Amino acid sequence: MDYALDEDQQAFADEVRRFAVRVLAPHYQSDDKAAEFRRELAKDMAGMGLTGLRIPEEHGGQGASAVIAGLAAEQVGREDFNATYLIINTALISDVITRNATPEQQAAWLPGIASGDTVPCICITEPEHGTDAAAMQAKAIRTHDGWTLHGEKTSITLGMAADRAVVLARTGGPGARGVSAFWVDLEHPTVTRSAFDDLGSRAIGRASLHFDGTPVGRNDLIGAEGEGFVSVMQGFDYSRAIIGLACLGAAEKSLDEALQWSRDRVAFGAPIGTFQGVSFPLAECATYLKGARHICLEALWRKDNGLEHSAEAAMAKFWAPKLAAEVIHQCLLTLGHVAYSTEHAIGQRLRDVIGLEIGDGTAQVSKLVISRHLLGRKYAP
């Protein structure tokens, strides 16, 4: 059993961290204040290969492992948490397209994602259907040359900025087997967008999208008709572990700042780290972070090795964002009044990671998956 990254993995992580410090960190707080997505971000990330990590090399990507994608999200999450959404989205969407689309579709769609020319999003959630996504009401109505999309999708990450989307819509009867997936042009005039004013992650442009007869051709169907919901949900299994590492990256950065403050800040004639009331909570934070990181990496390792990883990914998804919020909160308290100012990034990190306690699957759904794995579906909720 090997508990260390290999030489190439560590070198990659170090390279991404240097890039994140140099290129991403200077914009983290200003992008939040502007509350809009900088198009340059996608090109900067693409220049490092971070938007094409899971895309095959023949389509302009890196053909990287799931573990590598997770390490990238962790290092980027340290410096610009919101930039990790480009890794999370492109990894998930690329996986869906690579597994389900035809070779011709892959050749047409994937190079633009890898190059940063196409910013993609995924449209599943609806105003009345979030966790119960299989009950969605958005419809794809048959035409002579394809379909037209009708309905609303909400809480869409990068919804204001994306050029294209994987959109799930009902083409058949009730339930998951009546849902198909389409690759949709969001610049079409029948698509309208409404931005949200959010607590955190303001730079990612979360939005509602309205489809009013948006045309999609036969060649825009991803996989077989009626199989879209299942194919997309399979991708979420491993992307949730990438989300976990992104959140942990933000918490690790905050812990580093709190530890340095505990060395530098003097009270009652000694560095405050010499007081157990300061150092012990930070020791607990470091312990929990290490445990959560192992779960995330195990889920991605299992994905890379063709092993079942749904339970591990669910553990990563419910624990890592929750833990990250708790750790960042504790680090903010350790720094005290200086961290309560918006001039410090730690408060923004706290606001930002809370969003992923909600998005991409709630803790309750994750625990349901874990329970069924432990007990068997017959004996679990």
Secondary structure, 3 states (H helix, E strand, C coil): CCCCCCHHHHHHHHHHHHHHHHHHHHHHHHHHHHCCCCHHHHHHHHHCCCCCCCCCHHHCCCCCCHHHHHHHHHHHHHHCHHHHHHHHHHHHHHHHHHHHCCHHHHHHHHHHHHHCCCCEEEECCECCECCCHHHCCCEEEEECCEEEEEEEEEEECCCCCCCEEEEEEECCCCCHHHEEEEEEECCCCCEEEEECCCCCCHHHCCEEEEEEEEEEEHHHEECCCCCHHHHHHHHHHHHHHHHHHHHHHHHHHHHHHHHHHHHHCEECCEEHHHCHHHHHHHHHHHHHHHHHHHHHHHHHHHHHCCCCCHHHHHHHHHHHHHHHHHHHHHHHHHHCHHHHCCCCCHHHHHHHHHHHHCCCCCHHHHHHHHHHHHHCHHHCC
